[in-house]
Amino acid sequence: MTTPNDSDDAPRVPIVCPDCETTSRVPLSDVADAIERHNDQLHDGDAVAEVDPEIADRIADLVADELGLLENAE
């Protein structure tokens, strides 16, 4: 059975955990749950696993650009 989250064309986001030295890719719609579940199960709820920082920074830049927040930054 395939759900919308299992679709091959759904965007997948890299999640990294430096303590476990692991990286995985999860569907965009599952990112928050996957990070919370990993941190709860393996790190006593401490925020260790996260979206790959390079991806998070790029997304923040795209959003800021889309909102026009960078136009007057110079």
N, C-alpha and C positions, 0 to 999 in steps of 0.2 A: 504494500500500500504506500502510495506517495502522497505526502501532504504538501501544501504550498511551501512550507519551510524546507522541504527536501528537494525542491526543484533544482535541476542542474544550472538554470540560468539565474537563480536568486543570488544577489550579491553576498559574498562571504567576506567576513572581516577577520583579520589575524588577531589572535589573542595570545599574549605572551605571559609567562610566569618565570621570572628570573630565579626564584627559589627552587622550583622544580626543574628548571632548565628545559621547559617545554614551550612549544608553539603549536597552536591549532587554528583552524579556520572554521568559523561557525556562520550560519546564515545571519544576516543583519538583524532580522527580527528576534533572534535568540541570544544576542550578545549580552544584554544585561543579566538574563537568567543564567547563562553559562558562566559568566564571571562570578556572580554571586554564589552559585552552586560550588564552583571550584574553591573559592576562598572559604566558604563555610566548611566544606568537607576536608580540606587539606591544610588550612591555615587559621583555624579557629575564628573565622570571620574577618581576619585582618585583610586589608585591601592590598594584596600582593599581585595577583593576576590582573591584567588590564589590557585594553585595546593597545595594539602596538603603538608606542608613542609617536613614531614617524607618521603613521596613518592618522592618528588623532590630531596632530599638528596640521597636517594637510587639510583635513576636514574643517578645522577651525579657520584656516586661511580662506578656504572656499566660501564658508558661511560669512565671514567678515567682508569679503569682497562682494558677495551677493547683496549684503545689507548696506554696502557703501561705506563701511567703517574705515576702510583704508584709503579713501580718496583724499582726505585732508591730513594724512599722517606725515607727509613730507614737509 
